[in-house]
Amino acid sequence: LHIALGEAADSAAEVRFDDLFTEKAVRVIMFVMFGRELDYNPLEFGRACAKIMDYLLFSIVTPGPLRVLPLPDFEAKRKAKSEGWETFDAVTLPEIKRVRAELLGA
């Protein structure tokens, strides 16, 4: 956090505290879950999670029979959700497999 704020001050760049603290919070959660710091792009990961959450909200507020209609907006939401999960899985799935292997003694 100190380094990120220092770099922003040196370059006169704006820092959105929400983005900065969200990234740090996700890194802490990942460390607690997997026991080590993961190497991933936090902006890309954040965008992926936003796509998943956007679809979740869409699925809550849109009645079930309407969600399956092949409308362009709905197709775009389903595609974005799939892209989000691909990114999420690319970051977390190898770690889940590693932790599972450790638990099984492999």
N, C-alpha and C positions, 0 to 999 in steps of 0.2 A: 504494500500500500504506500509506504513511504517513498519507495523508488518510483512508482507510477506517478505519484503526485509531484515528485521532484522533476521527473522528465517532462511532465506537462508544464511545470513552471518555467523550466529552461527554454522550452520551445514556444511558450505563450499559447499552448493549445488548450482548448476547453476540455474539461473532464466532467462527465455526467456521473455524479456520485452513485446514482441508482445502478448504472451499468458496472461501475467499478466494484461496488460492494456485492452485487449479484455474482459477478465473476469470482470474487474471493469466497463468497458463501458456497458456491458450487464446488470450488476447489477443496474447501474444507470437508464438504459432504463426501466428495469422491475419495478423499484421503481416509476418512472414517470408514467408508464402505470397503475400500480395497487395500488399505494399509500402505499406500504409497501415493506419491503425486503422479498424476497421469499427464502425458504429453498430448495435448489436443488444442485445437483452435477455439478459444472461449467464445469468440464472436460467432463462429459457425455453429458451435454447439448451442449457443443461446438462440440463434435463429431457428435451429431445428426444434428446440423445445417450444418456441413460440408457435411454430407451425402445428405441432401436436396439440398444444393448448387451444389454438384457434379452432382446430377441428373438434376438440372436446366441447368447446362452447357451442359450436355449430350443431353438434349432435344432441346437446341438451335442449337447445331452444327450437330445433326443427323437428317436427313430428316424424316419427319413424317411416311411415309410408312415403313422405316427401323426400327423405334423404336418399332413397334408392333411385329416384328419377334421374335419367341421363341428361340433366340440364348442365350447360357449360360452367356455370358458377359452382355447382356441386362437384362436377368432375375436377375442376381446378382445386377445390378444397381437398378432395380425396387424394389427388396427385401430390399436393403439398404435404399432406399428412404422411404419405408413403416416403417422400424424400426426407422428412423430419426423422422418421423412424430409422431410415437407413443410416443417417448421420449418428443418431443416438446409439444404435446398435454397433456401429463401427468403433465408437469410443468405449462403450461399456461391455459388450459381449466378450472380447478377448480377456478382459479382467475377470468377468464372471466365470469363464472357463478356467482361468488360472487359479482362482480361489477354490473352485470346485475340485480341481485336480489336487490341490494342496490338502483339502479336507479328506479326499479319498486316499491320500497317501501316495499319489502318483508322482 
